[in-house]
Amino acid sequence: MKFNFGPRSSILLIFFVHGIIYSVLLLRKGILFSNTSARLLSVFVLLCCLYICPWMLGHAGWYSTQPYRDIMFYIPFQQVLFLGPLIYFYTQSLLNKSFRFSKTDLYHFLPGILYLIYSLIVFVTDKVVLGEYYFYADERDKDLSKWYQITGLISMFTYFVLSLKVYYSYKKLVYQLLSYADSVLFEWMKRFLFAFLMMQIARLVFLFLFPDWGSFPLKWWYYLIFAALFYYIAIVGYSSTEKTVIPLDPSNTTNKENETLSDTVDLEIENLSDTSNPMTSELVELKEKIEQLMLTEKVYRDSQLTLGDLAAKLNTNPRNISQAINRGFDMNFNDYINYHRVEAVKRAMNEEEHTQHTLLAIALDSGFNSKATFNRAFKKHTSFTPKKYLSNPNKPI
């Protein structure tokens, strides 16, 4: 098999081989653990490997030699219209453990399928029906057509925005439901989306600087950046063990079986944080019960406390608890619980407990589950860091 091991082809070959290995590992992980997100990421990494093939194999001499040239022409290596939907559904499956593909979800892959059909028509026409170049009379790879590359860029950026919306909707919901929200914010998801965004920015920059996408020497630098980014995604995605703690089941909030995570989360937030209506007498009474529960039973000391736990203690439903907290205290559930944890730490400080125990020990005993979360919450509610609060002679009590 022909392969000229020049610097450009060899460097991309390294990323290609490692990418294939990680794609297989992710697929294995997805099968063994019934992990939909791992399977989707496996396909994404595989398509990224194929995406760099024209530049890897082109610099290895495939475009200048038969039969390799026809392989490059007629195999659609660059499936840019599939990458965006894969990112979108990967985001949903990672944040929603009840996520399942529906029939309507397949419409997101229709543009990519149509391009595959187009590629098949080109092959059949040129190689089977006519036996000569017709579509390829210009001898330029259709994958590198400017219209296709621009369409792919628009598609990927659109799905990036949709995925970002899903992530931030999930983040809002977590703060409404969990007292330990900071520990389940999926930092990997943020880094993953940032890496995907960098792919699009690099793509846009190179498309602007060098409009001819078939410019091999100049565009090689873009493919090197792209390869490094998908390699990072593959490594960190495979090693990530984060799992969602919120089973968002669309059937609990809507009768539409095919509701997406984004729609479901938006509906949940609307239900949980609606502050447009005034407090009813029932909510006022519930607010007082919640505050009494904090003062007497100190339930905030449970580092794994959830909105559902609080609702169970007061024999009501989570929506009522959330509305009572949102409207009565003008805070979401997470901020409200952390406020009481901060107050507990402040009381301990004022009673000089910090001379016998570390601040972290006091914070953990008050319900915080990490030093970072404690510091962040303390400053948010007091405008001081814990150390500055201690050293401030005029500190509020």
N, C-alpha and C positions, 0 to 999 in steps of 0.2 A: 504494500500500500504506500502510495506517495505521501511523503510528509517532509517538507524542508524545515529542519529544526533551526530556524533563525530566532533571534531574540524575541521578536513580536509574537510569532506563532507559539514559541515554547512557553513564554510567560502565561499566555492565555490558556495553553494546554494544562498547565498546573492547576489553575482555577477550575477548569472544566472537569478534570479527573476528580479533584476533591469535592466539587459540587455534586457529581454523580454519586460519589460514595455517601455524602450526607443525605442526598435524596433517598437512597436505598435505606439508610439508617432511620430516617424519619418515617418512611413507609412501614418499615418493620415495627417501629414504636407505635405507629398508628394502628396496626393490625393486632399486635400483642395486647395493647391496652384499650382497644376500641376507642381510639382517640381521633376524632374527626379533624381537629385542628392540625394534628401532626401529619395526617394524610394530605390535607390541603396544602400545607407548607412543603411537603415532599414534591407535589406536582409543581408548585411555584418554583422551587429550586431547580427542578428538572428543566422547566421551560427557560429559566435564566441561563442554564448551561447551554441549551440549544441556541439561545439568543446570541451568544458570543461566537457561535460556530462560523458564520460567514467571515468574520475577521480572523479567527484562529486558523481556519482551513484556507482562507483566501491568501493569507501571508505564508501559508505552507505550500502554495502553488496550485491549489485545486481549480481556481478559475481559469488557469492557462493551459490545462491539460484535460483531455478526454480519457475515460468517461466521467472523470471527477467533475468536470464543468457542468455536465447535465445534472449530476446529483445536486450541485449547488443551486442550479436553476429551478429544478422541479420539486425539491423537498422544501416545504415552507418552514425553515428553521425558526424564523422570528414570529412567534405567536403573541404579538403585543396586545391583541384584543382579548386574550384570556387572562393576562396578568392582573389587570384591575379587578375583575370580578373575584378572582382567587383571593386577593388581598382583603376584599370586602367580606367574603364569607369566612375567611380565616379569622378576621376580627370578631365576627359574630360568634363563631363556634368556640373561640377562646374565652369569650366573656359570658357565654350562655351555655351551660352544660346540658340544657334541654333542647339545644338547637338541632333541628333536623332539616334536611333539604326537602323542599316541596317542588311540585311541578312548575309552579310559576317562577321559582328561582332559576330554572333552566333558561328562561328568556334572557337573563343577563349574559349568557354565553352564546347567544344567537349570532352576534356580529362575528365572533371568532369562528363559529361553525360555517357561516357564509363565506368567510375568507378561505377556509379549508376546501369548500365546494368549488370556489373560484380557482384555487390552485389545482384541484383535480381536473377541472375543465381545461385548463391550460395544458396540463400534461397529456390528457387524452387527445386533444386537438393536434398538438405538435408532434407527439411521438407515436400515436396510434392511428389517427385518421389521416393526417397529411404527411407524416414521416419527415417533416422538415420544420425549421423554425418559422412559426407564424406569430404567435404572441411574443416570442423571443427574437423577432427579427432585428431588434435593436441591440440584442445581446447584453441586456442589463437585467440583473436579478430583480424580480418583481417585489421581493421582500424589502428592497432598498428604495422603492418608489417613494417620492416625497409625500404624496397624498396618504399613503399607508402609514408612514412614520408619524406624520402630523395627527392623523386619526388615532393612532395608538397613544400618542402623548396626551391628547384630549381625554381619551378613555381612562387612562391611568390616573390622571389628575382628578377627574370626576370621581372615580372610586376612592381615591385618597381622601377627598373631602367627605364622602359618605362614611368612610371608615372612621375618620376623625370625629364625625358627629356621633357615631355609635359609641366611641370610647368616652367622650365627654358626657353623653347621656348616662352611660353606665356609672361614671364617676359621680354624677349628681345623685343617682339613685343610691349608691353605696353610702353617701353621706346622710341620706334620709333613713337608711335602714340599720346601719351598723355603728357601734361606738368605737370600733377599731378600724375605721375606714382607711386610715393612712397605710395600714399594712397590707391592704388588698387592692391597691390602685393599679396593679399590673404595670410596673415601671418598664418591664420588657416590652409591653405593647407600645408605650410611648417611644422607646428607642427604635423599635421596629418600624413604626410609621415615620419617624424622622429619617431613618435610612432609606425608606421607600421614597420619601419626598426628595432626598438628595439625589436619587436616581433621576427623578423628573427634572430637577433644576439643572443637573449636568446635561441632561438630554436637551433641554431648552437652550442652554448656553451654546452648546456645540451646533445645534440646528440653526441658531441665529448667526454664529460666526462662520459656519461652513454649510450653507444651504444644500449643497450637493451631498446627500447622505452616502453616496457611493465613493466618497473621497477616502480611500483606504489609509494612507499614511496619517492624515490629520485626525480622522475619526477614531483611530486606534486608541488614542488617549482617553476618549470617552468610554470605550469598551473596557479599558483597564480599570477606570473608576467604577464602572458598573459591576465588573467582576469582583472587585474588592468589597463592594457593598453587599452583593448577594452572598458572598462567602461569609461575611460577618453575620448576616441574617441566618444563614444555614447553621453556623456554629452555635450561636447564642440561642436560636430557636430550638435546636436539638437538646441543648443542655438545660433549657428553662423547665422548671418544675411547677411554675405558678398554676394554680387552678382557681376557677371562680367559686365563690362561696354562696352566690345567689342563683338559685335555679329559676331562671325566668321562664316560666311556662306560659306561653301565649294564651292557652285555654283558660287560664285563671283570670284574664282581664278582658278577653274579647272572644267573640264567637268565630272569628276568622281563623281558620286553622293555619293559614299560610302567613300570618302576621310576622314581620321581620323583627329582629331584636330592637332596632332603632325605634320602630313604631311602638313596640311594647313598653320600652323604657320611657318614652315620652308620655305615654298614657299613665304609667305608674307615677311619674313625677307630677303630672297634672292632678292626679287623685290625692297624692300625699302632701303636696305643698300648696294647695289652693288657699291663698290668704285673702281673696277678694271679698269674702263674706264675713260679716261681723261674728263675734263669739256668741254662740248660743248658751243658754243657761246650763245645758248638759256639758258643753265643752269647758265652761268656767269651773264647774264642779270637778270635772276630770283633771283640769289643770291643777287644782288644789290637791287632789289625790296624788298626782304625779310628784308634786313638790314635797308633799308629806312623806312619800315613799323614799325620796332622796334623803330627807333629813333623818328619818327614823331607821330605815333598814339599810341605808347607804348602798343601794344596789349598784351605784356607779363604780364600786370597787371591783365588780366583776369585769375583767378585761375583755371578755368575749360577749358582753351584753349586746343584745339586738333589740330592735323595735318590737319584734314578736315576743321576746321574753318579757318586756315591760307590759305589753298588752295582756299576756297570760296572767301576770301577777294582779292585774286590775280587772280581769274578767271582761275585757272588751276586745275590739279588733284593732289591728295596727293602724288603719286609716284614721280612726278616732284619736289615737295617741299622737300620731303625727300632726294632725290638724290642731290639737290642743297645744302642742309644743310650738309649732310654726306660728300660730296666731297669738297664743298666749305669751310666749317668751321671745318671739321674733327671731328664732334660731331654728336650724335644722336639728335633727336628733343627735347627730355626732357632736355638734358644737355645744348642745345643751348638756350632754353627759360630760364632755370634757370641761365645761365650765365648773361643774360640781367637783370634778377631780382636781382642778386647779385650786378651787376654794379649800379643798381638804389639805392640799399641799401648803397653802398659805397659812392655814390654822396650825399645821405642824411646825412651820417655820416660826410663827409668832410665839409658839410654846417652846421654842429652842430645841426641838427634836433633832434638828440638823446637826447639833453638836454631838449627838450620840449615834446617829445613823447618816449615811450618805444621802444626798438629795435624790439620787437614782432609786435607792431603796424606798424612800418615802413616796416617790412618784409611782413606783411599781405597786406599792401597797395601796395606793389611792386609785388604782385601776388602769394606769397607763401601761402599755406593753413594750415601750421602747424609749430610749433617751431622746431620740430625734422627735418623736411624736410629743413627748412631754415638753421639750423646749419650744416647739412650734406652738402648741396650744397655750402654754404659759404666757408667751409673748403676745399672742393674739388677744388674750383676755385681760392682760395687765399692762401691756405696752412695755414690759420690762423682761429682760432675760432673768432666769432664776437667781444668778449670782448678783446682778445689779439690783434686783429686788431686795436681796438680803443686805446689801451694802448701802441702800438708800435710807437715810434717817427719816425721811418724810414719806415713806412708802404707805400706800393706802392699806387699811386693814379690812 
